[in-house]
Amino acid sequence: MFLKYAKTIINEESSALKKLSLSLDNNFTKSVKKISSVKGNIVISGVGKSGYIAKKIASTMNSLGAPSLFIHPTEASHGDLGFISKKDLLIILTKSGKSKELNDLNNFALYKKIPVVLITCNSNCKFAKKTPYKLILPDLEEAGEIKLAPTTSTTMMLALGDALALSVSKNKKFSDKDFGKLHPGGNIGAKFITVKDIMHKIPEVPLANEKDNMKKIILKMSKKGFGCVGIINKKKCLVGIITDGDLRRNMGADILYKNAEDIMVKKPKTIFKNRYIKEALEIFNKEKITVLFVINDVSSKVPIGIIHLHDCFTNY
């Protein structure tokens, strides 16, 4: 019984979203461009359930590089209007367009000539008549049996808010790197940690010359603790690698009399310093290795650091 009922509600809201998508017109484009041009804050407000949606939209805008804040219309009427400036833009959410609590906020915006973007189901409300930036939602029944609880309308508001936030972000060319800078903590932040943030730098990096004898190589490998030594030439470019596995495979009575170039594996795997940890992990998994030497970019072969598989697990 309840499973069927739940599916009906979800289908009703899903249908509303499809109708919302089809209803979008040039007013959406105008609103995106106006929001993108704001020099101050994007101030978002609504009453009741619309207010909760407004808070979420403000939070999403902030995470995508568009400074936003929620203001409660009642608090605005009692002094909080003072932090809204002419550089700001106001977004009002109201299904009916008749919420009296929003009057003072809207009138203040009009008085200060602050642009207002309206999201409503009522294209004929007084708010809609006073702004050129209006996004009209399909006027549909709420989901469920009593058709009163804000459900379909708030779902459309939330989806439209996401569409606005992401469109503004795209218009402002907000990149994944920008996103990472705003999310330094948690799982999201971990995805934007770069190799240079966690790499071991010179002089911790185990390096030796290609002409060095194996006794020196073994001592350096033991001292540095990475289980390998990077081999460089006279120009300090990385030309090979010797791992503890290579030592075992070449172990013999004459190993101490050999040079690094006799044992090394040529063309070791490297990674650019600005790559993300996720990319390093992909290389580790694909190549079945545990260390990567770090270089500046594609034009350089000079090692500037080293990362171990364990470094990635610790930080990712």
N, C-alpha and C positions, 0 to 999 in steps of 0.2 A: 504493500500500500504506500508506505512512505518513500520507497525507492522510486516508484512510478511518479509520485508527486514531485519529488526532488528533480527528476529528469525533466518534468514538464516546466518547472520554474527555470531551470538552466536553459532549456530550449527557447523559452519566451525571451530571456535576456539575450541569448545568442542571436535570435531573430532581430531584436532591437538594435544590436550592434551592426548587423548587416544593413539595416535601414539607415542607420546613422552614417555609415560609410558612403552609401549612395547619395545621401542628402548634402554632403559637403560640396561647397562651391567656392567661388573666388573670394568670398568673405573670409574663408579660412586662410588663404594666401595673404590677404591684406593684414589679417591679425598677426600672422607669423612675422611678417616684415616689420610691423609696428613694434611688436614685443622685442624683436632682435635689435632694434635701433635704440632701445632704452639705455640711457646713460646711468640711471640710478637703479633702484630696486623694483622688482615686480611684486606688488602688494596684492594678495589674493584673499578674498573674503566670501563668506556664505553663512547661512543660518541653519542650525540643526544638522541634518545628515549632509547637506550640501557643504556645511562648514568643515566636516571631517574630510570630505573629498578635497576641499580647498587646501587643507593642511597637507594632504598627500601630494597634491600637484606642486605645492611650494617646495616640498622636500625633494621631489623629482627634478624640478627646475634647478635647485641648488646643486644637486649631484651632477648635473650636466652643464655647469658653468654659467647659469643664468641666475644671479643673486635674487632670491625671493624670500618672502616672509608672509605668514598668515596674520591677519588682524581680525579680531572678533568685532563685529559691527557695534555691539553694545559698548564694549570697551572704547572703541573709536569715538563714540558719541560722548564719552566721559573723559576726554583728554588725549587719547592715543592718536588722534588725528595729527597731533603735533609732529610726529616723526615722518609724516608723508610729505615729500618735497615735490617741486615742479619737475624734477628730473625723473620721477618715478612713473610707473604705469599701474593702473588698477584693473584687476580681473574680478568680476562679480559673478558668482554662481547662484542662480535662483530658478527653480523649476517654474514656478507660477509667475514670477516677475512682479509679485505683489507683496513681497516681504518688507514690511514697514521699517524693520530694524536696519535695513540697508539705505534708507533715504538720506540720512545725514552723511554717510560715507560718499554716496553718489553726488549729492549736492556740493560737498566740499571739493570733490574732484572737478566738477563743472566750474565752480568758482575759481579754483586755482589753475584751470585749463590743463588738468592732468588727464591724459587719454584713458578711456575706459574700454575694456574688452568685456562684453557681456555674453554669458553662457546661460541660455534659458530655453524653455519650450514655448514661451509666449512672445511671439514676434510683435504683438500689438501693445505690450506693456509700456509704461512710461519710461522705464530704463532704456528700452530698445529704441524709443523715439529720440533719445538724447545722445546717442553715440553711433558713429559710422562703423564701429567694429563690433559686430554682433554675430554670434554663432548659435543658430537656432537648432535645437534638438528636435527630433520627431516627437510629436505630442502623443505618446502611447500610454496605454494602461500600465499600471504597476503589475508586477508578477504576483501570483498567488490567487487565493479565492476572494479575499476581501478587497483587493486592488487598491489598498491605501498606503501600506508601508513603503517608503522610498526604496525601491529595488531596481527596477528597469531604468528609471531616470538617473539614479546615482551611478549605475553601471555605465551608462552612456557618458555621463560627466567624467567619470574616471578615465575611460578609454579616450575621450576627446582631450583630456588633460595630458595623457601620455603622448598622444599624437602631436599636440602643441609643443610640449617640452622637447621631444625628439626632433621635431621639424625646426625649432629654433636652434637647437644644438647643431643640426646639419647645416643650417643657414650660416651659423657663426664658425663653421669648420672646426668644431670641437672634436679633438682627436682622442684615441684611446689613451695616449700618453697624458693628455690633459685630465682625462677621467681618473687615471691612476694617481695623479698628484692630489686629487681631492678625496681619494680613498686609501690613505696610507695604512689603515688598520684592517684587521680581519682577513677573511678569505679573499675578498676582492683586492685588498692592498697587496697581498702576497703575489697575486698574478702579475703585478706591475713592478716587482723588484727586478732590477737588471743584474746582469753578470758582474758589472763593475762595482755594484753595491756589496757583493759578498766575496769577491775574489781575494785570494792571498796575493799580495804585491811583492815586488822586489824589496828586500833581499830574501824573502821567504821562499821564492820560487826556486825549485831545484834545477839548475842549469849547469851545463859543462860543455867544453869545447870538443869538437869532433875528433881532435887529435889527442885528447886526454886518455890516459891508460885506464884499464878497467878497475884497478885498485882505487883510483881516485873517484871513479863513478860509484863504486859500491859504498865507499865511505860517505859520499854526498847523499846517496839514496837513503842510507841509514839515518843520517843526521836530519834530513828535511822531513822525513816521515810521510811522504806521499806515495811511496811504493813505485816511484819512477824518477827519471831524470830527463829533462829536455836537452837535446843536443843542438848547439848553435855553431855556425861557421864564423869566419873572421869578421863578417859584416853584422854579426849578432842576430842573424836570421835563423829561425827555427827550421832545422833540416831533418830532425829525427827524434826518436824517443826510445829510451830503454826502460823497461818495466822489470819488476822482480820476476815476472813470468819469463821474460826474455833471458834473464840470468839463469834460471833453472833449465831452460831449453838449451842453453849454450854452455852449461857447466862442464868443465873438463880441466885437465891438468894445466893447460896452457892459457886459461881464460884471463889470468892476471897479466899476461904479456900482450894481450890484444888491446887495440884502441877502440874508442867509442864507435867510430865509423864502421868497424868490423862487425859489431853486434847490433847496432841500432836498427829500428824499423823506420823507414823513410816516410816522409809526408804524414806526420801525425795529425790527428784531428784537432782542429782549433775552433774557437768561437769568438765573435766580435764582442767587445765590451758592452755595447748598448743593447744586446739581445736580452730577452727576458729569461728568467729561470726556467719557465715552462719549455722554452726552446732548447735549453741545455739538457733538460731531462729527456726530451725526445731524442737528442743525439746519443745520450748515454744508453737509452733503451735500444735504439736501432743498431748501434755499433758494438754493444755489449762491452763497454769500457767504463772505467770509474773516474778518470781524470780528463780534463780538457785544459789546454793552454789557451790563454786569452791574448788576443791581438787587438789593435786599435780599429782597423777596418780592412777592407779588401785590398788596399794598396800597401799594406804593411805585413811583414812576416816576422817582425821583432816581437817576441813574447813580453807582455807587460804584467802578466798575472797567471794564476792557475786556480781552477775550482775542482773540488772533489764532489763526487756524488753525494756524500754525506752533507756537504754544505747546502745543497739544494733541499734535501729532506728537512734540514734544520730550519730553513727559512721559508719553505713553500707549504 
